[in-house]
């Protein structure tokens, strides 16, 4: 470890003094190199005895040299005398460091510990005494080549001109790569930001611009208002040439959408949606949005989906821009949800922030959950509730692995923190909140979270703070202020209380219940056996794969499970809180069947013993509409998950799926595909062509009636239109004759018109995919991709290009995406995964990922969701021991800083092991069942 400046013998003497005399938490030393001085702090987390109060930050990016300079002045509060100030800095050159004292400026020396991304500030024989101090640092760096920190971006105009911009992405630990700071969420402070720029650019930041000052060298200085107290990861600034449109919300907040000039016509939907949603949250949370403005910026190069920077949220272009002519119903739903997510963060995450990244779910689980609450009310036509349970199924697929982790889990270093941004934090977090809302009632839940937000505004929290607010709804004084009144909620009779529908106790201990869902990984399998009017209940952890020492140690986990159920005699939802491993509930009469987890309100799987499944299958075959579409989807999901752990034989699950020939709702249909399509995808990796084709033929026959009912138009509800795209794409890929003819004819006419012929947006992907099957069609699509100004259209064309059976085109696509000239590198992770699902491309994708792993880690960051998505997504359909050995050998050969210890790699290996196990157990059963279906046909 090297000092950034040479300071000779005095530094050596001072370093020795540091070792001996450092006080308090600064008493540790680290020798990172035997030839240099020890660094005066050996922990990954910063000392808690020095806290920032205010930053004055000046940033000057040069979009020609792609470098920047900066000055930061930090007012710090020292709570305990210390010889050194420790803060974060990564890849920054510190050119000047001073302590600004009332009478003179004291020069400071700097020492860097690269492994921990920290620097120390000190001076010979000097002690930072308890009290406030002002630290001044000058620094410079290159604009980052990655997608985090302060990084460079580019876009190409319609005329072919390449234009540069610089933008930020700081979550979770990348503010330190832009300017020296105390880069942990608990170190909240105020920020006053200034940006130097050329007149041809603009700059935007978290707060409104107060004024622009002309500088002597022809540059301009934008001066922004001081922020509210917030964490470093929420700081944002962008220098670009974007245009914007604006509108005021009902509560007086100026809302603007920024995008590259040629796409400003696609910003209107996002602007109107943001106004509607910000007003909704303002009213729902009973806390006014605290800033005078909120900007939404569409960034051409942006690896994450979006980022909730306070007052300046940033998005992928495809996540914000909507073209009424070319964007699909799926695009509209996605854009609405992502805006809802980021604006929910302005309260959950920004106003109230988790103390440390182990409780990231308090930010992300809530924002994911609020997507559905808000959009369901503000945009009912989008039918967002149809898609919530899919989030829970996705979370369960990860949470059923030995390598899963508790929602709240210890993390220390940046790679571990990055890995927390996963389906457990987001989707499981949202699902258990939905379960808790149903348990407490939506009304009580709402009052509880309002109390939580009011009580902890501008502060940091842990899990327990949320549980306290949700437990003490009626004894809290946090709801006394503001517009919201409890409207007699707490004065109702005890029989009407939220607890009464579950059990007759005086109070509900929310923390006791929810600790079982947040402090241990996994979820329960609830086994149900009906004996007359008795329902015998048993819970255990649902865990896939072969038994191991870790799985044995978690097999004793217990949850407090809020059960809901309906019966053949009553559609009224009944409730029971299962708190022990075994229990019994009593029915008022005998029933033909019982269905638990109504509408998937709970985060658990159900197994029905002693003929329970047979009764449900019979009901589905006789009249499936007795169950809601969500209940039908959850029955499909649960029975196939039970096949994986040998609780139910495969033929029974396949028999249940036969009812799908009469199904028409999007969630049961897509869940049927989600369970059945992977069966032949596993066969593709084993060269089992005969059985594979038999399975494919069965699926086409199963859904034939529904496929034949689809129109090549944009008619119908959002769910109907999304289902149409899904079904027609499946039919054409499976070479269903009528679909192939329709898609081919439409592509030919579209091509002959040079792409000017209008295609219904919801079937465009199907048409493009059919066209991409030939060299000529593929090349034509690529040219249209290059010229398109619509992010939605570009996404569909890119997907079609990746679905092609032409392997030389797939190889070209992967290589160009890595270069980033034609295909943007931000799209590479999803592209690699898409190619890996292509039967002609899975080997290419694996070889590409192996060959370029080092470049990918450097570009997307170790532990990031992009790296995790590729590691799991490329390999999760492998089903042979040979591929398991190859994948294991590759990942075990990596160094730790290249990802050998990543959780996602363990997940990838587990999934392959599960696939092998499933195939070994079930292939003979599957073949026999398909043969029987052929005979019956």
N, C-alpha and C positions, 0 to 999 in steps of 0.2 A: 504494500500500500504506500503510495507516494504522497507527499505534501504537494499542494498546488503551487507553493512558492518555496524557494530555498531560504532558510533562515539560520544556518550555521550552528555554532556551539550553543548559543542561547536557547535554541529550540530543544537541544538535547538535554540541557540542564532543566529546562521547564518541564519536559516530558517526564524526567525522573521525579521532579517535584509533584507532578500530577499523580504519579503512581503512589506516592506516599501520603499526599495531603488532600486528595479529592474527598469531598464530604458527601454525606447522604447517598442518594442513588447513583452518584457518579464515582463510586469507589472501585469500579471494576476496570480492568484494562484488557486489551486484546492485542496480541502480537500477530498481525496478519502476514508479516514478512520479517525474517530475522535481521534483515539489513536496514529496517526503518523503525521509526518511533512507534510506540504503542498508541493505539486509538483509545481515547478515554471512556469508552462505553461498549459493552459487549452484548447488549440485548437488541433484538429485532425491533421491539417497541421503544418509542422515545421515553425519556424521563418524564414523569408527571409533574415535576416541580418547576418546570418552565412552560408558560402558556402564552400563546400569541393573543393579542387583543385587536390589533389593527394592522393591515398591510396597505402600504402605498406602492402600487406596482406600475412601472412603465415598461411597455413592450414595443420594440421596433423591429418588425420583420422586413427583410429584403427579399422580395419575390423574384428578383433576378438572380442573386447569388444563392438564394434558398438558405439563408442564415438569418439569425436574429440576435439582437442585443437587448439587454434588460437591466433595469435597476429596481430593487425592492428595498423598501424601508419598513421594518417590522417593529412595532411596539410590543414588547414582551413583558410579562409579569413573572419575576423570579420569586418563588415562594420559599426558597432555601438557598443560602449562599453556595455558590459553585464556582469552580475555576474554568468551566467550559460550557458553552451552549451547544447542544446537540440538536440538529434538525436534518431534514431530508434534502438530498440533491442527487440527481442522476444524469450523467452525461452532460453536465454543465461545467464550463470553465469559469471559475470565480476569479475575476481580474482585480477586484478591490473589496476589502472588508473593513468596516469601521464601526466603532461604537460612538454614536453621536451624543456627546455629553454637553451639559449646559455651557461650559466655558470653552471646550475644545473637542476635536475629533480624535479619538484614540484608534490607531491602526490595530487591526486584529489579524492574527495568523489563522490559517485554515488547514485542517487535516481531513482527509477523505478516507472512508471505509467503504469501498465499492461494493463489497458483498452484501452489506446491509443498506446500501443506498443512502448513507448518512455522511454529514460533514460535522466537524467540531470547530467552533470559533473560540479563540483564547488569546491572551496576551501575557507576555512575560511578567510573572509576579503579580498578576492582577486577579482580583476576585469579583465576580458579578454578585453584588450584594442583594439581599432581599429588597424587592421593590420593582419599579418599572424602569426599563431600559429601551433605548432605540438603536436597533442594529441596521446598518446600511450595507448592501451588497450590490456590486456590479457584476454582470455575468454575460456570457455569450455562448451560442451553440448553433449547430445546424438544425434546420427544421427536420423533424423526424421523417424517416422513410417508411415508418410503420403507420398504423391507424390510431395511435395513442400518443399522449403528450401534446406538444404543439407541433402539428405535422402539416406537411405540404399536400395539396390536392391539385387536381387539374380537371379541366373539361374542354371539349372541343366544340366550337360554334358551328352553326350550319354551313358557314363559309370555309370551315376547315382550320380556323385559327385556334391554337392551343392557348388557353388562359390559365394562370396559376392563382391559387388562393392558399390561405393558411388558416387552419381551424384547430380547435382543441377537443380532446376526449380524455378526461382525467380520471374517471372512475375505473378501477378502484384506487390504484396507487401510482397515478401518472402525472399528478400536478407537480410532483418533485422533478419530473423530466422537463418541465417548462420554466419553473422558477424555484429557488430555494424556499422551503416552507416546512411547516409542521404538518405533515401529510397523513394525518389520522383523523377519522370522523369526529372524535370527541374534542379536537382542538378547534372549536368554532371561533370565528373572528369576523370582523368587518373588513371589506376590501374596497379600496378606492383605486380605480384602474384608469390609466391613460394609454393611448395607443398612437404611435407615429405611423403615418401612411403617406403614400403618394396621392395626389389629387384624383387620379383615375380610379381609386379604390374607395370603399367605405369601410368602416369598422362597426361592429355591434358587440355588445357585451351584456352582462346580466342586468344592468340598470340602464335607465334612459341616458342619452347623451346630454350633458349640460350645455356644452359649447364646443366649438372647434376653433383652434388658434393656429394662425399661420406662423411657420418657423422660418428662420433666415435662409435655410438651404432649400426652400421650395417645398418642403414637406408640410403636412398638416398634423396637428395634435388634437385628437378627440379626447375630451375629458368627460368621464362618466360619473354619475352620482354614486355615493357610497352605498354599498350593499347592506342588507340586514345581516345579522350575525349568522354565519353559515360555515359549513365544512369546505375544505379545500377542493374536494372532488366535484363540487358543484360550480366552481368558477369556470367561466367560459369567455372566450373572445375570438372573433373571426375577422379576418381582413380579406376582402373579396370585391367583386363588382356586381353583386346581386341587385336585383330589383325587388320591390315589396308591394303588397297591398295591405290595407289596414281597416280595422273596424273597432268600434267601442262596444264592450259588453254592457249588459244592463246595469252592472255594478260600477261602471265607469273605468274599467281597465282597457287600455289601448292594446289591441291584439293585432299582430302583423305576421304575415308569412313571407319569408325571403326565399328566393330561388334564383338560379341563373336566368338572365334576361329572357331567353327564348322559351322558357317554360313557365313564365309567370301566368299565362292563361290557364294553367292547370292547378293554380293555387286556391281557387275560390272555394272549392268544397272543404278543404282543410281549414280555411279561415272561418267559414260559417260553423263548421263542426266544433272548432276550438272555442268560439264564442259561446255556443250552446253548452258545451261541457264545463267550461270554467264557471259559468253562471250556475250550473247544476251543483257543482262541488261547493261553491261559495254558500249556497243555500243548505245543501245536505249536511255539511260539516258545521254550519252555523259559525264559521270563522271566515272573515273577509280575506280574500287573496291579498297578501300584504304589500305587493309591489305595484307601481303605477302602470306597468306594461308587462306583456309577455310576447316574446317573439318565437316563432317556429321556423327553423331554417332547414332547407333541404340541401344536404351536402353531397356533392357528386362522388366523393371518395369517403365512404363511411362504413366501417366494418360491422359495428353493432347495429341492432335494429333501430334504436333511438336512445337518446340520453336526456335526462330530466333536469339539466342545468337550470338553476333557479332564475326565472325570467327570460331564459334563452334556451329552449329545448331544441335539440338537433336530431335529424332524422336522415335515413336513407331517402333518396328521391322516390323510390318505389313505396316508401312508407308514408309519404306525405302528399304526393302529387296525383291528382285524379283527372283523367281525360274522359269526358262524358262519351266520346265517340269510341274510345279504344279500351277503356278500363272495364274490367268485368265486375260482376256482383261480388265475387270473392275479394277483389281489390278494394271495393268500397267498404266491405266489412272489415278487412284488415287495417285499412287506413283509420277508420273510426276507432277501432279497438286500440291501436297504438297511440293515437292522440289521447284517448281516454286514460291509457296507462300512464303516460308521461305527465299529464295534468293532475292525476291523482297523487303522483309523487310530490307535487308542490306542497301538499300537506303531509302525506306519509313518506318520509324520507328527507324532505327539505326542511319543513317547519319542525317536525319531530324526527330525529335521526337515531339510528341504532348506535349504542355506545361503541361497539366494535363489530367487525365483519362477521363474527360467529353468529350474530343475530340478523344477518342480511335479510332474512325472510320477512322481518318486520317492515322492511321497505318493499321488497319485490313481491312477496306473497300478497300483501295488501293491495299493491297496485294492480296485480293480475286479477285479484278478486273484484276490485272496484271497476275494472273494465266492464265486467258483466252487469254489475249493479247499475252503473251509470248508463251504459248503452241500451240496456233493456228498457229504461225509463225515457231516455232522450230520443232514441231511434228504434221504436218498437218494430218498425217495418223490416229491420235487419235480422230479427228473430235470433238474437245472440244467444239466448238460453239453449238453443239447439246444440251448441258447440261446447258447453262448459264441461260436460262429463268426459269428453275426449281428452281434456287436460288432465283429468284424474287418472284415466287409463294410462296415459303416457307416463305420468309420475309413478304409477304402480309398477310399470315395466322396469324402471330403474330401482325403485324402492324394494323390489322383490329379490334383489341381488345381495349376496354376502358383502359386496363392496359398497353398498349404500351407506349413508351416513345420517345421523339425526338432523332434523331441520336446524337445530342450534348445535353447532359443533365447533370445537376449538380450532382456530387457524392462526398462523403467525406470519409466514412469509408471503410475498406477492403471488407466487404460483398457487399456494394453498388458498389464498383469498380469491384469486381468479376462478378456481374450481368451484367456489361456492355459488357462482352464477349458473346454476344448473336447474334441472327439472324439479329437484327436491325443494330448493328455495322458492322457486316461482310457482310451480304447478301444485306440488303437494301443499305448499303454504296456502295457496288460494283455496284448495279443496278442504283443508281442515277449518279454514275460516268460514267457508260456506256451511260446513257441518255445525260449527259453533253458532252461526247465525240462526240456523234452523232449530237448534237446541234451545237457545235463549229466547227465540222469536225475533223477527227482523226489527221490531220496534225497540226491544231491550238492547239488542246488539248495537243499533244505531246510537242510542243514548250513551252506551258504554264507550264507543270509540270517539264520540264527541268529547266526553269527559277526558279521555286519554290525550287527545290532541290539545285541548285547552290547558290541561294540567301541566303538560310537558313542552309547550311551545318554546322554540329556540333552544331546546335542551336535547340531551341524549338519553336513550332509554334501553332497558333490557326487557326480556320477556315478562318478568314479574310485574312491571308497571302496567302492561296491557291487561293482565289477568286481574289486577287490583281494580282497575276502572270498570271492567266487565262484571266483577263480583259485587262491587259496592255502588251499583247504579243509583239506588234510591237514598243512599246516605252521603253521596258526594256533594260538595259545594261547588264543583267545577261547572255545573250546568245552570247556576243561578244567573249568570250574566249572558248577554247575547240575545238573539232574536228567538231562540228555541225555548219552548215551555214544555214541561212534561205532561201537560194536559191530563192530569189526574192519574197518570200511569202508575205512580207509586202508592196512590191511595186506594187502589182497588182491593177487593177482598182477596184473602190468601188463596182462595180457590181459583182465582184468575191469574195468579202470579206465574211468571215464566217457568218456575220450578214445578208447578202443580201437575203439569201434564206428564212429567217423568216419574216423580216419586214424591211421597208426602213427607218431605223434610223441611226444616225451617229455612234453610238457605242452600244455595248452590255454590260449591267450591270450584270455581272455574279453573283456578290454578291446578288443583289436584287432578282435574280431568285433563286439562291441556298439557300438563307436563308429560303425561303418558304419550302424547302425540308429537311433542317437540324435542324431548330429551333422549328418546330412543329411536333408532332407525326402524324401518319396516312398517307393517300394518297388519291387522288381524284377519285371519280366516275364521269366520263364524260358522260353525256347523250346527244345523238345525235338524231335529228329529221330532216329528209329531206323533204322539201316542194318545189317541182320543182327543181330549181337550187340553192335555199337557203338551207344552212345547219345550223340549230339552235343548238347552243352548250350551255350546262349548266354544271357547276361543283359543287360538294358538297363532303363532307368527306364520304368515304365508311366505315361504322361502323356496325359490327354485334351485335346481341343481343338486349335486351330490352333497352329502353331509360333510362338514368339516369342523375343525375345532371352534372356529368363530361362529358357525351356524349353530353349533350345540350350545355355545354360551349365550346366544340370544333366543334360544327356543323357549325360555321361561318368561319372556316378556309378556306383560299383561297390559291391556288398555282399558280405559273406561269408555265403553262404546255406546253412543246414543243410537239405539236400534229403532228403526221405523218399519212398519209392516202393514200389508193389506191381506185380505183373505178372499176366498171364493164367495163368501157370504156378505162381505162388506168392503166397499172401496174407501171407507173412511180411514184415514191414516191413524194407526195406533202406535204407541211409543213405549220403549222399555230401556232403561239404562243398565247395561251389562257391566258390572264392576269387578266380577271375579272370573276365574277360569271356567267355572260351570254355574249354571243357574237354570231355573225353570220359570216359565210364565204360563198363565192359564187363560184359555179361550172361553168365551161365554157359550160356545156351541162347537160341535164337530164341524170340520171343514174339509173340502176336497183338496184344496191347495192353500199354501201360504207363501207370500212373496215379501222378502225383507229388502231393506235399503231402498225405500220408495224413491223413485226418480234419481237415484244415486246421490242422496243427500248426505250420505256418510262415506267415509274413506275406508271401506273394508269390502272383502269378498265373502260371498255366502255359498255354502255347500248344503244341499238338501238331501238328507239320508232317507233310507227306508221308503223308497218310492216317491220321495218328494220331487225329484227331477222329472220322473215319468209323468206325474200329474201336471206339472208345469208345461211339459212338451205337448201333452194332449191338449191342454187349453190353447196353446199357441196354434196348434194345427186346426182346432175347431173354430176359434175366434180370437185372433191375436190382438184385436183392438180393445179387449178387456184391460190389457196393460197399456200404460202410456208408452210413447215411442222411446223415452229414456229408459223405462223399465225393460222394454224389449232389448234395447242395446246392452243394458247391463247383464241381462240373462245370457246373451251371446258371449259377452266378454268373460263372465265368471266361469261358465262351463268349460270354455277352452283353456282358461288358466288352470282349472282343476285337472284337466287332462295332463298338463305339464308336470304335475306333482302326483300323478297316478291315483287321484281320488275318484276320477270318473273315466271310464273307457272312451277312447276316441269315437267309436261308432255311436255312442249316445250323444256326444256333442254334434256330430255330423247329422244325426237324425233331427236334433233340434233345429239345425240350420236349414233344413228342408222347407220350413214354413216361409223362408225368405222369398220363395217364388210368388207369394201373395203380398209381400211388403212393398211400401211405396214411400216411407218416410226416410229422410236423409240419414239420421243417426243410426238406426238399426241396419240400414243397407251398407253404409260405410263401415260400420263395425263388423258386419259379416265379411266384407272384403278384407278388412284388417286382420281377421283371424284365418281366412281361407287362402288368400293370395300367398302369404309366406310359405304355405305348404309346398306349392310348386316352385317358389323361389329357392327353397332349400334343395329341391331336386335338381335345379339348374346347375348347382355347384357340385353335383354328384354324377352328372352324365346319366341320369335316369330318364331318358327321353320318352319312353313309352308311357311310363306312369305319369310323368310330367304332363304330357299331352292329354292323357285321360282326365287328369284333374282340371286342366284348363277347359276342356270340353264340357265337363260337369258344371263349371262355374258359368260358362256362357249359357248353358241350358237353364240353369237355376234362375238367372236374371233376364232371360230372353224376353219375357212378356213386358217387363219394365223397360228394357232397352228399346223395344219396338214402339213404345208409347212416347218416346222422346222426340221433340221437334227441334229443328236446326234454327233456333231463334233465341231472342232474349226475353221471351214472354214468361210470366209467372212470378211467384214470390222469390225472394233471395235464396231460400233453401231449395226450392224447385230448380232454380237456375244453376246453383252449385252442383246439385245432384246430376243434372243433365250433363254438365261438363265431365263429371266423374264417370258416369256410365258410358258416354259415347267414347271417351278416351280409352276406357277399358275394352270396349267392343272393337274399336279399330285396331288397337294393339294386338288383340286376339284374332284379328283378321275376320271379323264377323262381316259377311258379304255386303249387306245393305249399308252398313256403316262405312266400309271401305269405299264403296261406290260413291256415296254422298260426299265424303271428305275429299276424295280424289277430284271429283268434278268441281267442287268449290275451290280447291287449291288451283286447279288449272285455269279457271276463270279469273281468279285473283291474280295469278302470275301473268296472264295475258293482258290484264289491265295495268301491269307494272305496279301492282299493289295498291291501286287507287280504288278498286271495288270495295265497298263496305262489307265487312264480315261481322256478323253478330259477335259481340265481345265474348260471350259465354261459350261459344264453340270455336273461337279462333285457335286456341291451343290444339284442339283436335285436328283442325284443318292443317295447321303448320306441321304438326307431328307427322301427318300422312305425307305431306310434301317433302319432308326431310329424309324420306327413305331412299331418294335417288341423289346422285351427285349433282345433277342439274338443279333439282329442287333445293337441295341443301345450300348450294352456292348462292342461289337467288335469295334465300332467307337470310344468309349472312350479310348480303349487300343491304337488305332492308333493315337488318339489325344496326348496321353502321350508321344509317341515315335517320333512324327513328328518333324522334324527340320525346316519345312517350315511354316513361319507365315501365308502365304496365305492358305495353307491346313488346318492349325489349326483353322483359322477363319471360314472356310466353315464347318468343322466338328462341331465346337461349335454351329454355327447357326442351323445345322441339329439337334443336340441334343436338342436344345431349341424349335424346331418345333414339337417334338414328341407329340402324344396324350396321352402318359403314364404319368399320374400326379405324381406318386411316383418318377419317374426319374427327372421330373422338380423340385420337391422339393429338391431332392438330389443335383441337379445342383446349385441351388441357395445357399444352405448351404455351399457347397464346395467352391464356388466362394468367399464367405465371408471369409472363412478360408485362401484362397489363396495358398494352397499347390498344388492342381491338376489344378484347373482353376485359372488363375491369377486374383487378386482382381481388377487390372486396367480395366478388361473387365466387371466387375460387372454391372455398369450402363447400358451398352448396352444390357447385358444379361437379366437384370430385365425387360427392356422395351420390348425385343423380346418375353420373356415369357408372358408378359401382352397382347401381340397381339394374342397369341395362345388361341383359344376358350376353351381349357382345362386348361389354365394356368392363366387367368386374375385375378381370385380370389386369387390364390397362390401368384402372384406378389404383389398384394395390401397388403395382410397380411404380407408378408415378408418385404415390405418397411416400413409398420407401426411398426412392431416389432423391426426392426433394424435401425430405423431412426437416433437415437443418434450415433450409430457406423458409419453410413454412413456419417453423417455430420462431425464427427471427422476425418474420413479417407480422405474424398474428399474436405472438406473445405466449410464452409457456403457461399452460393452465387455462388459457382462454376457452370460451365456448366454441370458437372456431376449430381449435385443435382437438378438443374433445369430440366435437361433432364428426370430424373426419376419422379420428381413431376408431370410434364405435361404428359410425355409419358405413364406412367402407368394408368393414369386416363382419357385420352382425348377421349376414346370411350365409357365412361359411359353415359347412356342416361335415367336414372330414377331418380326421386326425392329422392328415398330412398338412392341411392348411393351418390347423391349430399349432402344430410344431413350427411351421414357418413364421406365423405371426408372433408366436412366443419368442422364437429365436431373434427376430428383428428387434422387438421392443426391449428384450433383455440385454441386447448389445448396446443400447443407448447409454450415454452418460447421464448422471442425475440432472445436469443442467439442460439436457435435451429431452427430458420427460420420462425417464425410466420409472419414476415413482408416481406418476400421475394416476389418480383414481380412475380416469376414463380408460386407461390401458387395462386395468384390472377388470373393468366392466366389459371391455371388448373380449377379453379372454373368457370371462364367465359366459358371455352370450354364445360364443362358439361352442364351449363345452355343453351348454344346454341344448344347442341345436343337434349336436352329435348324439346326446342322450335321447332326445325326442325322436330322432330318425331311427335309431337302433330299436327303440321300443315300439314305434308306431307304423313304420312303413308296411309291414305285413298286414296289419289291421286296415290301413288305408286302402291297400290294393284289394283286399277282400271286400271291403265296403263298396268301392267303386265298381267292382265286378258285379256285385249284387244289384247295384243301381242300373247297370247296363242291361241285366237280365230282366229287371222289372219294367224297363222302358220298352 
